[in-house]
Amino acid sequence: MKTKPKEKMYFRDINENICKSLDNHLSDAQYEGLNEIALIEAKPNTDSHYIWCLQYGAVDRSHCKKDYCKLYESKSGRGVCANRGKLYSYGNEVTFKIEN
């Protein structure tokens, strides 16, 4: 069985802390009537000290535990929180043309 390639993610600008897929950004740009859009590539952050929490944002990995966090929700009963996501860092700026 073939696995689906991971979709590349982008930040709207350097001040954003949530990244979205290229399709979402292009759809937003079309709605805004833009001819092109500059986005920042989102690189997976491999720093093992932090994780992305859907409730709090970037947090120290050691704080993502049932005994520590009152918003901890078990995902599968195996010690992984349902609010735990992937952490991304800023990459290079890339410009995309919008076809209207």
PyMOL commands that set and color helices and strands:
alter all, ss='L'
color gray80, all
select helices_A, chain A and resi 22-31+61-63
alter helices_A, ss='H'
color red, helices_A
select strands_A, chain A and resi 9-11+20-21+36-44+50-53+57-60+84-85+88-97
alter strands_A, ss='S'
color yellow, strands_A
deselect
rebuild
show_as cartoon
